[in-house]
Amino acid sequence: MAVPTPHGVPDRPTTAPQFPPELAKVLRADLAAVADQVEEEVRRQVPEYARPADGTYRQALRSGVVQALTLFVDHIADPRDDGDAIAATYHELGRGEALEGRSLDALQSALRVGGMCAWRQMSRTAEELGLDSTVVAGLGELAFRTVHEVAQAAASGYAEAQLRSSDELERRRKRLLDLLLEDGPVALEAVQDLAHSARWQVPRTVAVVALAAAPDRREEDRPLAASGALVDMGSRPPRMLVPEPDGPGGIGGRAFTLALRGRPAAIGPAVAVTEAAQSLRLATRALGLMGRGVLPRQGVVRCSEHLSTLLLYGDEPLLERLQALVLAPLDTVSAGQRDRLAETLLAWLLSGSNVPDVAARLHVHPQTVRYRLRQLEKLFGDTLHDPATRLDLILALRAQSLRPAQD
């Protein structure tokens, strides 16, 4: 953030300059008139401050001008005065400018214009008093340092207000994300209320992206969020809710993959905004299957392309029971035979019992397929031709084929 302070501001001198005792008194007597001229000049040259002089705003601008001029005169009267009270005033002024949405550039311009105007008026008074050039130079240095001090205080208040505003907005968006992803029904009215305070436009659909955790959490590895995305990198797994995922700037295409910076991720299906928790559940399940090698370990996995796999692994204890029941006949053969027969049986079931097709899929001779099928007939009997059993066999064998050997 730019800080509105002049470059090369002189350090506070170790030896305070000597000013005539009557100078501070004379300048203080002219302070109101100088404040009028400074206020008018700031309003004339800085567009952001050229608003109608209504009560509250006029009073704030006037107070800021008077405070700065007072600090300048106080330094003349007592160079040891640190001006803490006036610095606090300008700190609040900077904070108010940030809350009103004006830029730091406008504040900087106002201080520069006001400082130059005040110096012109006060330097004329110094000349009328017949002060020598050394004293006038000291006054110029003091004016320069005074502008620097109030600018520093204002910039500090401005930065603090922006930081607090940003932090509060981030907290509200975190609460919104937690609401959207909590289990159970989510009321659209509650989403809309919290979204309004978080400055987030409620979309029609969303998709949740579950991200692989990075062990060292380097900032340069943090994914670049899609436009309007709500992100929680502190959760396990880290997650990102993307609005209108099928629209421009959503999750489709290479741009989104590049924004993940190489981090493996699973993208849940697009759902209504109040059903985001469903997208999260599937994305989290897919990410877990990626870690086990059931789904590709690297890159981006889109749940919509692996729904049958996610269904199979939705209840693994039940899946294991199904496999143990329907694949029990294969337990009577050796491990090597079991793998070959299971592969052949799945290909045969998926091909509609077409032997040449099975041979082509497995890259073996059709006679080899027929030999294995005779073995399978002996093991399973007539159940191979029962439609219900065939479906159970396909589910059990398909899940087995997806699971890595070490799993």
Long-range contacts (C-beta under 8 A, 24 or more apart in sequence): 1-104, 1-155, 1-158, 1-159, 1-162, 2-104, 2-105, 2-108, 3-104, 3-151, 3-152, 3-155, 3-159, 4-104, 4-105, 4-107, 4-108, 4-111, 4-112, 4-151, 4-154, 4-155, 5-148, 5-151, 5-152, 5-155, 6-144, 6-147, 6-148, 6-151, 9-144, 9-145, 9-148, 10-141, 10-144, 10-145, 12-145, 13-141, 16-79, 16-80, 17-79, 17-135, 17-138, 17-141, 17-142, 18-135, 19-76, 19-135, 19-138, 19-139, 20-129, 20-131, 20-135, 22-129, 23-76, 23-126, 23-129, 23-131, 24-73, 24-74, 24-76, 24-77, 26-125, 26-129, 27-72, 27-73, 27-76, 27-122, 27-125, 28-73, 28-77, 30-121, 30-122, 30-125, 31-66, 31-69, 31-70, 31-73, 32-66, 33-121, 34-69, 34-118, 34-121, 34-122, 35-62, 35-65, 35-66, 35-69, 37-117, 37-121, 38-65, 38-69, 38-114, 38-117, 38-118, 38-121, 39-65, 41-113, 41-114, 41-117, 42-110, 42-113, 42-114, 42-117, 45-109, 45-113, 46-106, 46-109, 46-110, 46-113, 48-102, 48-103, 48-106, 48-110, 49-106, 49-110, 60-93, 60-96, 63-89, 64-89, 64-90, 64-93, 65-114, 67-150, 68-111, 68-114, 68-115, 68-118, 68-146, 68-147, 68-150, 69-118, 71-146, 71-149, 71-150, 72-118, 72-122, 72-142, 72-143, 72-146, 75-142, 75-145, 75-146, 76-139, 76-142, 83-149, 86-150, 86-153, 87-149, 87-150, 87-152, 87-153, 88-153, 89-153, 90-150, 90-151, 90-153, 90-154, 90-157, 91-153, 91-154, 91-156, 91-157, 91-160, 92-157, 93-154, 93-157, 94-153, 94-154, 94-155, 94-156, 94-157, 94-158, 94-159, 94-161, 95-157, 95-158, 95-160, 95-161, 96-157, 96-161, 97-154, 97-158, 98-157, 98-158, 98-159, 98-161, 98-162, 98-165, 99-161, 99-165, 104-155, 104-158, 107-151, 107-154, 107-155, 107-158, 108-151, 111-147, 111-150, 111-151, 111-154, 112-147, 115-143, 115-144, 115-146, 115-147, 118-143, 119-143, 169-198, 169-199, 172-197, 172-198, 173-198, 173-200, 173-230, 174-232, 176-200, 176-230, 177-230, 177-231, 177-232, 177-239, 177-241, 180-206, 180-230, 180-241, 180-273, 180-274, 180-276, 180-277, 181-208, 181-239, 181-241, 181-276, 181-277, 181-280, 182-277, 183-277, 184-277, 185-274, 186-274, 186-275, 186-276, 186-277, 187-274, 188-273, 188-274, 191-273, 191-274, 200-228, 200-230, 201-228, 201-243, 202-273, 203-228, 203-243, 203-244, 203-273, 204-244, 204-272, 204-273, 205-243, 205-244, 205-245, 205-246, 205-270, 205-271, 205-272, 205-273, 206-241, 206-242, 206-243, 206-244, 206-245, 206-270, 206-271, 206-272, 206-273, 206-276, 206-279, 207-241, 207-242, 207-245, 207-250, 207-251, 207-267, 207-268, 207-269, 207-270, 207-271, 207-279, 207-283, 208-239, 208-240, 208-241, 208-242, 208-267, 208-268, 208-276, 208-279, 208-280, 208-283, 209-239, 209-240, 209-241, 209-242, 209-251, 209-265, 209-266, 209-267, 209-268, 209-283, 210-237, 210-238, 210-239, 210-265, 210-266, 210-268, 210-280, 210-283, 210-284, 210-286, 210-287, 211-237, 211-238, 211-239, 211-240, 211-260, 211-263, 211-264, 211-265, 211-287, 212-237, 212-263, 212-264, 212-265, 212-287, 212-290, 212-291, 213-237, 213-238, 214-263, 220-261, 221-261, 221-262, 221-263, 222-261, 223-259, 223-260, 223-261, 223-263, 223-265, 224-259, 224-260, 224-261, 225-259, 226-250, 226-251, 226-256, 226-259, 237-284, 237-287, 239-280, 239-283, 241-276, 243-273, 245-270, 246-270, 251-302, 256-300, 257-299, 257-300, 260-300, 264-290, 264-297, 264-298, 264-299, 264-300, 264-301, 265-300, 265-301, 266-290, 266-295, 266-300, 266-301, 266-302, 266-303, 267-300, 267-301, 267-302, 267-303, 268-303, 269-303, 269-304, 269-307, 270-304, 279-303, 282-310, 285-310, 285-313, 285-314, 286-310, 289-313, 292-403, 292-404, 292-407, 293-404, 293-406, 293-407, 294-402, 294-403, 294-404, 294-407, 308-398, 309-402, 312-395, 312-398, 312-399, 312-402, 313-399, 319-395, 319-396, 319-399, 322-392, 322-395, 322-396, 323-396, 323-399, 323-400, 325-392, 326-389, 326-392, 326-393, 326-396, 327-393, 327-396, 327-397, 327-400, 329-379, 329-380, 330-379, 332-379, 333-375, 333-379, 337-375, 340-372, 341-372, 341-375, 341-376, 341-379, 342-397, 342-400, 342-401, 343-401, 344-369, 344-372, 344-373, 344-376, 345-376, 345-393, 345-397, 346-393, 346-394, 346-397, 346-398, 346-401, 348-373, 348-376, 349-390, 349-393, 349-394, 349-397, 350-394
